[in-house]
Amino acid sequence: MAYDQELADRIREIVQREPGLTEKRMFGGLAFLLNGNMAVSASSKGGLLLRVDPADTPTLTQRPEAGRFEMRGREMDGWLRIDPSGLDTDEELERWVSIGVRYARSLPS
């Protein structure tokens, strides 16, 4: 399944002025990286794949649209899957994207 092009365009609109921005196809989706660190991706499974501070994972996953990203049957702290239902408005999308951008900015290049 291809990633949601409309969602990718909405993300791009939010992050387009970020210094060090690159786009890369990853995990079957389109990832947005800042200085080489993934912040957010339009997922091929719908919604977002979001990189967050691992310490924030338990708090963020209390939201009904957020869950831990699972790879090979293992849930990963620091990686969230955000369901499309939590991205209906620009404000909702911007909230989630800003979390990923903030964390990516905190990492070394």
N, C-alpha and C positions, 0 to 999 in steps of 0.2 A: 504494500500500500504506500502510495506517495504521501508526502507531508501536505498539510493544508496550506496552499499557496496564499490564500487570503489572510490566514493567521500570520504567516511569515511576513507578509507585507505590513500588517499591523505592528508586528514586533519591530521591523525595520524602521517604521515611522518613529517609534519611541527611542531607538538606540542610534539612529543615523548620525548624530553629532558627537557620539562618544569617541574620544581619541583612542587610537589603537584598535579600532573595530575591523574585524574580518568575518567573513561568512564561510562556512565549510559544511559540506555534507558529512554528517556523522550519525551513527545509530539509526540509519534509515531516514533521518530528518534533515532539517537545515539548522545548523548551530550558528550562534552569534558569539564570537569570542572577543575578549578585550585583552590586548597584549598577550595573546596566545592562550588565555584561560576561558573555558566555556562559561558563559553566563546563563544562557537560555537557548532552547531549541524548539522549533516547531516540529513536533513529534510525528513520526509516521503512523503512530497508533492513535492520533488525535490529541489535541491539547498540547501542553508544554512538557518538556523535560527541563527541569530547573536545577541549577547548582546552587546550594545554600551552605551556610556554615553548619557543619555536622552537629554542633551543640544546639542549634535552633530547630533541628528536625522534629523532636518530640512536640514542641509547641506548634510548629507550622502544620503538622499532620493532624492536629485537632480540628482543622477546618475540613468540612465535608468534601470539598473538591480536591483536597491534597492527600497524596499517599506516598509512601516510600517507593522509589524506583526499585524494581526487582531485576536482577541480572543472574541468569542461570539458577533461578529458584532462591536466590539470596537477596533479602532486602538490604538496601544500601543507605546508611546515614549520609547526609550531605547531598543527596540526589532525590528530587521529588518529581512525581508525575502529577500534573495539574489537569484535572478533567475539563473538557471544553465547557461544561455547564458553569464553571467558575470564571469564564472569560468572556461572557456575553457583552459586557460594557467595556469601553476604553479604560475607565477607571479601574475595573477589576484587573484587566490585563496589565496596565501600567503598575499597579501595586505589586503583582507577582514579578514582573520583569525587573522592577527596581530592586527587589530583594536579590535576584541573581546578579545584577550589575554591581551592586554594592559588595557582594562577596567576591566576585571576580576581580574587582578593583583592589581588594585587600590582599590578593595573592601576588607573589613575585612574578615578574614577567618571564 
